[in-house]
Amino acid sequence: MERWLKLQNGSDIRGVAIAGVDGQPVTLDDPIVRSIGCAFTQWLAQRLGKPVTQLRISVGHDSRISADRIKTAIFQGLIISRATGFDCGLASTPAMFMSTVFENHRYDGAMMITASHLPFNRNGIKFFLRNGGLEKQDITEILTLAAEIGEVTEKPDIVAPAINLMDDYAAHLITIIRKMTGSITPLSGLKIVVDAGNGAGGFFVDKVLQPLGADTTGSQFLEPDGIFPNHIPNPEDKQAMAAIIAAVKVNNADFGIIFDTDVDRAGAVDKNGRPINRNRFIALMATIVLEEHPGSVIVTDSVTSTGLKWWIEDHLGGIHHRFKRGYRNVINEAIRLNNEGQKSYLALETSGHGALKENYFLDDGAYQIAKILIKIA
């Protein structure tokens, strides 16, 4: 049981997926991943009160080199359990949640294979239902079930229809931006560069920015590469931010965007090459949200600056509510405040994990960037 529970990382599963790094034996091997697929299926059937044979589960992944192996093992677990799996291929974490919501998808559950910005030999799994991401207790229950099932050695043939989810997700963002700006090409005349860090965020260039009219010349590291050869895909990383700052300056861009590996976090750079991440990113998002919802509560983690508190409360007239670190903690606190009658429309951690009430309180870096683009269009 212990080795299974060691795979838990808060509300995710994380482990070593590739051998070769001294002192880091593989913990996410195929038999274990198959059992996790079986366990999630059983857990989901119990949670929804639905027969396993009626369950429809979407599976996607970021650019990590272990993704295809893990995806295959997950689908084998679903098939053994007699659920139906759908292959979303390369996807962002927020898009995988939306696969449970979009009317033309509406899967019962979603599994995203990612380990965010961790080294190339790591991987993990995030889980979603239609009401959001799973909580810590849910992950504990799934891993306990997996331990009871034990290692699954059966290797059935894979049958999983391929789903082009990212086109639907990109179209969703485009529709929102066009509606809010009243223009088909609201970004025409703007040069916007993107650094995807060789993760899953490259779609934002050709599927979102270009159809909206932006000049994206100078965008970099858009091709998926799970070795992450250029820099860690992490808006908090100094080398990563230096790369997008340089791209903005070299290309005389009006705006720069950087995503983490699975696009649930984002950072930005203004036309002068000044980074907009951490406290500055929260300040920018708070400015947008408080313009729309004056006097509302902005929930952040506990390590934000006193300058940010001044900006939110004294300058913008909002309420700054600090809470304990961890993006699920911050998001759940905003949900709790709303349930108690306090209006909170934004929960944002200094890491870049942030969620808006209007977007299912989903931590979605691309959606946050869309909100910013609406303002600068």
Secondary structure, DSSP 8 states (H G I E B T S, - for coil): -HHHHTTEETTEEEEE-S--STT----S-HHHHHHHHHHHHHHHHHHHT--GGG-EEEEEE-S-TTHHHHHHHHHHHHHHHT-EEEEEEE--HHHHHHTTTSTTT--SEEEEE--TTS-TTEEEEEEEETTEE--HHHHHHHHHHHHHH------------B--HHHHHHHHHHHHHHHHHT-SSTTTT-BEEEE-TTSSTTHHIIIIITTTT-B-TT-B--S--TT--SS-S-TT-HHHHHHHHHHHHHTT-SEEEEE-TTSSBEEEEETTS-EE-THHHHHHHHHHHHHHSTT-EEEEETT--HHHHIIIIIIT--EEEEE-SSHHHHHHHHHHHHHTT--EEEEE-TTSBEEEGGGTTEE-HHHHHHHHHHHH-
